[in-house]
C-alpha cells in the first residue's frame, strides 16, 4: 500500500483552520488514512470538550472518519512497532508512545506521515515524512 498517513497534529491544525486538508487530498495519488491511535486522540478531544466545542469536535471527527481510512493496529504493525521501540531505546531517543504507533503504522503500510510535529518521527528508520 502507499499513500499518506495523517498525524493528529495536522488534523488538529485543520480543525483550527491552520491547515488545508483539501491540498493534501489533491496532491496525493494514494490512499489517505489515519492510524487507529490518531482516531483515539481525536475522540479524546471530543470527550474532553463541553457544549458547542464538543459538538464541533464530534462533527470534525465524523468528517475525518468519512474522508479517510482508519488503519488498524495489526500484527504487521506490531512487528514494526517493536522494531522502532528497540531502535529508540538503543539510541537513547525517547519518543511519545502514540507517535511510535503512528510511525509503525506508516512503516508497515508504506505510507508517508504528514505531520506538524516532525520531532516525534525524525530519525526513525524506514519512516518517511512530509
Buried (B, 14 or more C-beta within 10 A) or exposed (E): EEBBBBBBBBBBBBBEEEBEBEEBEEEBEEBBBBBBBBBEBBBEBBEEBEEEEBEEBBEBBEEBBEEBEEBEBEEBBEEBBEBBBEBBEEEEEEBEEBBBBBBBBBBBBEBBBBBBBEEBBEEBEBBBBB
